Amino acid sequence: MQPRLSKDKSTKLRASGGHSLVEIGIAVVLLVVIGLLISNIFVIHLAKEYNDKACKLAVLSAARALVSGQDAGGIQKAALDGLNDSPQGGYFIEHPTFLDYQDEKTGGVRHLKVQTQTIARVPFPILLIDGETQEHGGELTFKSTYIVEFAGKKQ
């Protein structure tokens, strides 16, 4: 005995290729949302790395000036020049700015501290979970701090 096959009219929802238009539409929408999230993550990653490299360049320039024997004003100017030598940002990532510069001597150790910040605009802030960032037009602030210590001879 063979089972009877009946043709049900409700099975005609699929196109002859095997996928319904609803499935394709959902897949396209999901791919677009994932693409927008990836673009946000890419800009956030670039801004964080950009600020980190600019801060490192500034503190290394200040350290070189300290080693070469410049005075406190020359060391601070070298840090500012190092920050200004970093590449320019763009629309989504602003050029870093100084937040803090400290040149302290404690004991026999001299500390150079440089802190910078960069503001980044994410392309699609509506996809961010943070409500405060959405209120500020999708602007995120990234901060980096580097400290270089010189021990030994008194400067």
Salt bridges, closest charged atoms under 4 A:
GLU23 OE1 - ARG14 NH1 3.15
GLU23 OE1 - HIS19 ND1 3.82
ASP81 OD2 - LYS77 NZ 2.83
GLU94 OE2 - ARG121 NH2 2.72
ASP100 OD2 - LYS113 NZ 3.51
ASP103 OD2 - ARG110 NH2 2.65
GLU139 OE2 - ARG121 NE 3.58
GLU149 OE2 - HIS111 ND1 3.39
